[in-house]
Amino acid sequence: MVVPPGDEENMHHRTFNILPIVKKEFRQLRRDKRALGVLIFIPAFLLILVGYALNFDVKNLSLAVLDYDNSTASRSLVSSLTQSEYLRLKGYLTNEQEIDQALGDESAHVVIVIPTGFSDMLLSGNEAAIQVLIDGANANTASIASAYVNLGVREHANRVLLRWFEQRGRSLALPIKLQPKLWYNPDLRTERFLLPGLFGLILMIVTVVSTSLSIVREKETGTLEQLKTSPLRAAELIVGKVFPYLLISVVAATIILITSALLFDVVVEGSILLLYAAIALFLTAGLAQGLLISTIARTQQVAFLVSVLSSLLPAFLLSGFIFPIDSMPLFLRIISNIQATKFFLVIIRSIMIKGVGFPATWEQFVYLALFVAVLMAISIRRLKKELAR
């Protein structure tokens, strides 16, 4: 396609209009060391801090035992339960009064009571019942502890059953043998799931907050009045303000990726180019949201408050970062679709953890592109009205 001479000259003229705005924003960032630090280093710092602090792995739960039987069979059961890293033997209790104390002061998360005659019931082939008491103050920990104990007791019971038949000269094969294989995260490491989510959460907050102050700063300092008399268009002003923040945010995203790989061994399994395309689109979405807030707010304090509330809460609660969206009520699932982090998390987890390509994530790319287009259009329209006053 051949561009007419007049149009080509007009394009160059429009580009020269944008460049001073870009230089002005870079100069402003260079003067404001705190803002530059927030954009570049704070995201990596938050990733390290939250990455080490936030962990859903429940291990080393304290186990106390009240053993009335005091037999080889009861000690074998306790040994089977405590061979893994999930349950750790705290000690043996001597009476029932110590159970309340152990669970009350959290010196034990789980208490097992083994009745008298436990070994005799096993030897006779009868069902031997044991009591399991779990501290239910923390529902999540209690449910996981219950699952650990149930699995450990079931495996021990299978071994006892097989041994019982072997001692009587008979063989027994369990009808079903489970052979689980975990894909994408075989070690079930929490950080492999959380860090990509933290990536999106941190970048969304930083980009929205940083750009939400840009137009408002012009209003408070009075420079917006000078821009009204310039030949700048609203779209040119927005592009000039977005580009520096986009470039710096990409640098921050690169630092986060390097930090994740070096400190947490969370590497990108899929295409780096596709990942950066998603990052650039997501950053633009965050910048567009910040610009929209900037065109609405009148003071930097209001802009900061609105940007934090509109980015932090939806990105943390309604993006699938921690809480599964499918288990939420219908109205919350609908609301979750009007923010960009939810769709970016699907993309980044798919690329970083599963290593899939564009065919598996194209719908999320389309949504992010629509999100950017709509917010940019609204921001340009509002800024046009602002410049026309």
C-alpha positions in Angstrom: 0.0 0.0 0.0 1.4 3.4 -1.1 0.9 6.3 1.3 0.1 9.6 -0.4 2.7 12.3 0.1 0.4 14.5 2.1 -0.6 11.6 4.4 3.0 10.6 4.9 4.0 14.1 5.9 1.0 14.2 8.3 2.1 10.9 9.9 5.6 12.3 10.4 4.1 15.4 11.9 2.0 13.4 14.3 5.0 11.3 15.3 7.0 14.5 16.1 4.0 15.6 18.3 4.2 12.4 20.3 8.0 12.4 20.9 8.1 15.5 23.1 5.5 13.9 25.4 7.5 10.7 25.6 10.7 12.7 26.4 8.8 14.7 29.0 7.5 11.5 30.7 11.0 9.9 30.8 12.4 13.2 32.2 9.7 13.2 34.9 10.4 9.6 35.8 14.1 10.3 36.0 13.5 13.1 38.4 11.1 11.1 40.5 13.4 8.3 41.8 10.6 6.8 43.9 8.3 6.3 41.0 11.0 4.8 39.0 11.9 2.5 41.8 8.3 1.5 42.2 8.0 0.6 38.6 11.3 -1.4 38.2 12.3 -2.9 41.6 9.2 -3.0 43.8 7.6 -5.7 41.6 10.6 -8.1 42.0 10.8 -7.3 45.7 7.1 -8.1 46.2 7.5 -11.3 44.2 10.3 -12.4 46.5 8.5 -11.4 49.7 5.2 -12.9 48.9 6.7 -15.9 47.1 8.5 -17.0 50.2 5.7 -16.0 52.6 2.7 -17.3 50.8 2.7 -21.1 50.7 -0.3 -23.5 50.8 1.8 -26.6 51.4 0.7 -28.2 54.7 3.6 -30.3 56.0 5.0 -31.3 59.4 1.7 -31.5 61.2 2.2 -32.4 64.8 0.8 -35.8 65.7 0.2 -37.0 69.3 -0.8 -40.5 70.2 -2.7 -41.9 73.1 -1.9 -45.6 72.9 -3.9 -47.8 75.3 -2.7 -51.0 73.5 1.0 -50.3 73.6 1.8 -53.2 71.2 3.9 -53.9 68.2 0.9 -53.4 66.0 0.0 -50.0 67.4 3.6 -48.8 67.2 3.8 -50.1 63.6 0.7 -48.0 62.7 2.2 -44.8 64.2 5.5 -45.5 62.4 3.6 -45.8 59.1 1.8 -42.5 59.6 5.0 -40.6 60.5 7.3 -41.8 57.7 6.2 -39.0 55.4 6.9 -35.3 55.7 3.3 -34.5 56.3 2.9 -35.9 59.9 5.5 -35.5 62.6 5.3 -37.4 65.9 5.1 -34.9 68.7 4.9 -37.5 71.5 2.7 -39.9 73.4 -0.1 -38.9 75.8 -0.9 -40.8 79.0 -4.6 -39.9 79.5 -7.6 -38.3 77.9 -7.2 -35.0 79.8 -3.9 -34.4 77.9 -5.9 -34.5 74.6 -7.7 -31.2 75.3 -4.5 -29.6 76.4 -2.6 -30.8 73.3 -5.2 -29.6 70.8 -6.0 -26.4 72.8 -2.4 -25.1 72.9 -1.8 -26.3 69.3 1.1 -28.5 70.4 -0.6 -31.2 68.3 -2.8 -30.8 65.2 -3.9 -34.4 65.2 -4.4 -36.9 68.1 -4.8 -40.6 67.5 -6.4 -42.8 70.2 -5.6 -46.5 69.9 -7.8 -48.7 72.0 -6.9 -51.6 74.2 -7.0 -54.9 72.3 -6.1 -53.3 69.0 -3.5 -55.9 68.1 -5.7 -58.8 69.1 -8.5 -57.6 66.8 -6.0 -57.4 63.9 -4.7 -60.9 64.6 -8.2 -62.4 64.7 -9.1 -60.7 61.4 -11.7 -58.4 63.0 -12.2 -54.7 62.3 -10.0 -52.6 64.6 -11.3 -49.1 65.2 -9.1 -46.1 66.1 -10.2 -42.6 67.0 -8.7 -39.6 65.2 -9.1 -36.1 66.7 -8.2 -33.1 64.5 -7.9 -29.4 65.4 -10.6 -27.9 63.2 -9.9 -24.2 64.0 -8.3 -23.8 60.6 -10.7 -25.6 58.2 -8.2 -25.9 55.4 -5.4 -27.4 57.5 -8.0 -29.7 59.2 -9.3 -31.1 55.9 -5.8 -31.7 54.6 -4.7 -33.3 57.9 -7.8 -35.6 57.7 -6.8 -36.6 54.2 -3.3 -37.4 55.2 -4.4 -39.6 58.1 -7.1 -41.4 56.0 -4.6 -42.1 53.3 -1.9 -43.3 55.8 -4.3 -45.5 57.7 -5.7 -47.0 54.4 -2.3 -47.9 53.1 -1.3 -49.4 56.5 -4.5 -51.4 56.5 -3.8 -52.8 53.1 -0.4 -54.0 54.2 -1.8 -55.6 57.3 -4.5 -57.4 55.3 -2.0 -58.7 52.8 0.3 -59.9 55.6 -2.7 -61.6 57.4 -3.4 -63.7 54.3 0.2 -64.5 53.7 0.6 -65.9 57.2 -2.2 -68.3 56.5 -0.8 -69.5 53.3 -3.2 -67.6 51.0 -2.5 -64.9 48.5 -4.6 -61.8 48.0 -4.4 -59.3 45.3 -6.1 -55.9 45.7 -8.7 -55.5 42.9 -7.6 -52.0 41.9 -4.1 -50.6 42.0 -3.8 -46.8 41.6 -0.9 -45.4 39.7 -1.3 -41.6 39.7 0.9 -39.5 37.5 0.9 -35.7 37.9 1.4 -33.6 34.8 3.0 -30.1 34.7 3.7 -29.9 38.4 4.7 -33.4 39.5 6.2 -32.2 42.8 3.0 -30.3 43.7 5.1 -27.2 44.4 2.9 -24.3 45.4 5.2 -21.7 44.0 4.8 -23.1 40.4 1.1 -22.2 40.7 1.3 -19.0 42.8 4.2 -17.2 41.2 2.6 -16.7 37.7 -0.4 -15.4 39.5 1.7 -13.1 41.6 3.3 -11.9 38.4 -0.1 -10.7 37.0 -1.3 -9.3 40.4 1.8 -7.2 41.0 2.1 -5.9 37.4 -1.6 -4.9 37.4 -1.3 -2.9 40.6 1.9 -1.2 39.6 0.8 -0.2 36.1 -2.6 1.1 37.1 -1.3 3.1 40.0 1.6 4.6 38.1 -0.4 5.8 35.1 -3.5 6.9 37.1 -1.4 9.7 38.4 -0.1 11.0 35.0 -3.1 13.1 33.7 -4.0 14.1 37.3 -0.5 15.5 37.8 -1.0 17.6 34.7 -4.2 19.0 36.2 -2.7 19.8 39.6 0.4 21.4 38.2 -1.6 23.4 35.6 0.4 22.1 32.6 -2.8 20.6 31.2 -3.9 24.2 30.3 -0.7 24.5 28.2 -1.5 21.2 26.5 -4.9 22.6 25.5 -3.3 25.3 23.4 -0.9 22.8 21.7 -1.6 21.0 18.4 -1.7 17.7 20.3 -4.6 15.3 19.9 -6.0 13.4 22.8 -4.8 10.1 21.3 -1.3 11.4 20.8 -1.1 12.6 24.4 -2.2 9.2 25.7 0.2 7.3 23.4 3.0 9.6 24.5 2.2 9.0 28.2 1.6 5.3 27.9 4.8 4.4 26.0 7.4 5.2 28.6 5.5 3.3 31.3 5.0 0.4 29.0 8.7 0.2 28.2 9.7 0.4 31.9 7.1 -2.2 32.9 8.4 -4.6 30.3 11.8 -4.2 32.0 10.2 -4.9 35.4 8.5 -7.9 34.0 11.8 -9.3 32.7 13.3 -8.8 36.1 10.4 -10.7 37.7 10.9 -13.6 35.2 14.6 -13.8 36.0 13.9 -13.6 39.7 11.4 -16.4 39.5 13.9 -18.6 37.6 16.8 -18.0 39.9 15.2 -18.0 43.3 12.2 -20.3 42.8 13.2 -22.4 39.8 10.0 -21.5 38.0 10.9 -21.3 34.4 9.0 -20.7 31.2 8.0 -24.0 29.6 6.4 -22.5 26.5 7.2 -19.8 23.9 9.1 -16.7 25.3 7.8 -14.6 22.4 4.2 -15.5 23.0 4.7 -14.8 26.7 6.1 -11.3 26.0 3.2 -10.7 23.6 0.8 -11.5 26.4 2.8 -9.4 28.9 2.8 -6.4 26.5 -0.9 -6.7 26.0 -1.7 -7.1 29.7 0.6 -4.1 30.6 -1.2 -2.0 28.0 -4.5 -3.1 29.6 -3.3 -2.0 33.0 -2.0 1.3 31.6 -5.3 1.9 29.9 -7.2 1.3 33.1 -4.9 3.7 34.9 -5.4 6.4 32.2 -9.1 6.1 32.4 -8.9 6.7 36.2 -6.6 9.6 35.5 -9.1 11.3 33.3 -11.9 10.9 35.9 -10.1 11.8 39.1 -9.3 15.4 40.1 -6.6 14.9 42.6 -3.7 12.4 42.9 -5.0 11.2 46.3 -8.4 10.2 44.7 -6.6 8.7 41.7 -4.3 6.6 43.9 -7.2 5.4 46.1 -9.4 4.4 43.1 -6.5 2.7 41.3 -5.6 0.6 44.3 -9.2 -0.5 44.9 -10.0 -1.2 41.3 -6.8 -3.2 40.7 -5.9 -4.9 44.0 -9.2 -6.3 45.1 -10.5 -7.6 41.7 -7.0 -9.0 40.8 -6.7 -10.7 44.2 -10.2 -12.0 44.8 -11.8 -12.4 41.3 -8.9 -13.5 39.0 -8.4 -17.1 40.1 -5.1 -16.1 41.7 -6.0 -18.1 44.9 -9.8 -18.8 44.9 -11.2 -20.9 42.0 -13.7 -18.9 40.0 -15.8 -21.9 39.1 -16.7 -22.3 42.8 -17.9 -18.7 43.2 -21.6 -17.6 43.0 -22.9 -16.8 39.5 -22.9 -13.0 40.0 -19.3 -13.0 41.1 -18.3 -15.2 38.1 -20.0 -12.6 35.8 -18.2 -9.7 37.6 -14.8 -11.4 37.2 -15.1 -11.0 33.5 -14.8 -7.2 33.6 -11.1 -7.2 34.7 -8.0 -8.2 32.7 -6.0 -10.1 35.3 -8.3 -13.2 35.2 -7.6 -13.8 31.5 -3.9 -12.9 31.8 -3.5 -15.6 34.5 -4.9 -18.2 32.2 -2.4 -17.2 29.5 0.7 -17.0 31.8 0.0 -20.2 33.7 -0.7 -22.0 30.4 2.6 -20.8 28.9 4.8 -21.0 31.9 3.6 -24.2 33.5 2.0 -26.2 30.7 4.0 -24.9 27.8 1.0 -24.6 25.5 0.8 -22.2 22.5 -1.5 -19.6 21.0 -4.3 -22.1 19.9 -5.0 -22.9 23.5 -5.0 -19.2 24.7 -6.3 -17.2 21.7 -9.6 -16.4 23.4 -7.8 -14.7 26.3 -5.7 -12.7 23.9 -8.9 -11.5 22.1 -10.4 -10.5 25.4 -7.4 -8.5 26.5 -7.3 -6.8 23.1 -11.0 -5.8 23.5 -10.3 -4.6 27.0 -7.5 -2.4 25.8 -9.5 -1.1 22.9 -12.6 -0.2 25.0 -10.7 1.5 27.8 -8.4 3.4 25.4 -11.4 4.6 23.4 -13.2 5.8 26.6 -10.0 7.5 27.8 -9.4 9.3 24.5 -13.0 10.5 24.4 -12.9 11.8 28.0 -9.5 13.5 27.4 -10.9 15.1 24.3 -13.6 16.7 26.4 -11.0 17.8 28.9 -8.8 19.4 26.3 -11.8 21.1 24.7 -12.9 22.9 27.8 
